[in-house]
Each structure stands twice: as C-alpha cells, then as structure tokens.
Amino acid sequence: MFSSQEIIKLMNKYRVKNNEHTAVLIGKDGTEKARWRQGFDIDEMVQIIDEMPMRKAEIRERGLRCSI
C-alpha cells in the first residue's frame, strides 16, 4: 500500500494526472518502459516484458511460464 504522499510523488514522477486513466509499465530500475492512456493491451505488455534483458535471462534459466 502507498500513502497519499507516495501516490502524489509517483504521479508527479511519471506525469500522470489525477483525472486520467493511465497505465505505466515501470521497470525494476524505476524507468518507464511503456505507457497506455487508453486501450490498455495486456498482450502488448507481456511482449514488452518478455523482451527485457532480465526476463530473457529468466526464460533461459526457467523456461516459459506455460511450457510443459
């Protein structure tokens, strides 16, 4: 859970207005990786995540999450 002050800080950092519907994908390094203002697409988000270096390493080590 985030305090109201932490939420305001995050909204300012990632430039999200209070009256907007915005989804922001944030990497473990704290940088913005993708942003959706409307029409959030889960498949696009998964594809972006799967292309990240840390995720590629995880796939190499553990395999795909739905593999048999």
C-alpha positions as CSV (number, residue, x, y, z in Angstrom):
1,M,0.0,0.0,0.0
2,F,1.1,3.5,-0.7
3,S,0.4,6.6,1.4
4,S,-1.3,9.5,-0.2
5,Q,2.0,11.4,-0.3
6,E,3.7,8.5,-2.0
7,I,1.0,8.3,-4.6
8,I,1.3,12.0,-5.4
9,K,5.1,11.6,-5.7
10,L,4.7,8.7,-8.1
11,M,2.0,10.6,-10.1
12,N,4.4,13.6,-10.4
13,K,7.4,11.4,-11.3
14,Y,5.6,9.5,-14.1
15,R,3.5,12.6,-15.2
16,V,0.1,11.1,-14.5
17,K,-2.8,13.5,-14.0
18,N,-5.4,12.8,-11.3
19,N,-8.3,12.8,-13.8
20,E,-6.6,10.5,-16.4
21,H,-6.8,6.8,-16.9
22,T,-3.1,5.9,-17.5
23,A,-1.2,2.6,-17.2
24,V,2.5,2.9,-16.8
25,L,4.9,-0.1,-17.0
26,I,7.8,0.6,-14.7
27,G,11.0,-1.5,-14.8
28,K,12.9,-2.7,-11.8
29,D,15.3,0.1,-12.4
30,G,12.5,2.6,-11.9
31,T,12.3,3.8,-15.5
32,E,9.2,4.0,-17.6
33,K,9.1,1.2,-20.2
34,A,5.7,1.8,-21.7
35,R,2.6,3.9,-21.3
36,W,-1.0,3.4,-22.2
37,R,-3.5,6.3,-22.0
38,Q,-6.4,4.3,-23.4
39,G,-6.9,0.8,-24.6
40,F,-4.5,-1.0,-22.3
41,D,-3.4,-4.2,-24.1
42,I,-2.2,-7.0,-21.8
43,D,-0.7,-8.9,-24.7
44,E,1.4,-5.9,-25.7
45,M,2.6,-5.5,-22.1
46,V,3.6,-9.2,-21.8
47,Q,5.5,-8.9,-25.1
48,I,7.4,-5.8,-23.8
49,I,8.2,-7.6,-20.6
50,D,9.4,-10.7,-22.4
51,E,11.8,-8.6,-24.4
52,M,13.5,-7.1,-21.4
53,P,17.0,-8.5,-20.7
54,M,16.2,-9.7,-17.1
55,R,13.1,-11.5,-18.4
56,K,15.1,-13.1,-21.3
57,A,17.6,-14.4,-18.7
58,E,14.8,-15.7,-16.6
59,I,13.3,-17.5,-19.6
60,R,16.6,-19.1,-20.4
61,E,17.0,-20.3,-16.8
62,R,13.5,-21.4,-16.0
63,G,11.8,-21.7,-19.4
64,L,8.5,-20.1,-20.4
65,R,5.8,-19.8,-17.7
66,C,3.4,-22.1,-19.5
67,S,5.7,-24.7,-21.0
68,I,5.3,-28.4,-20.5
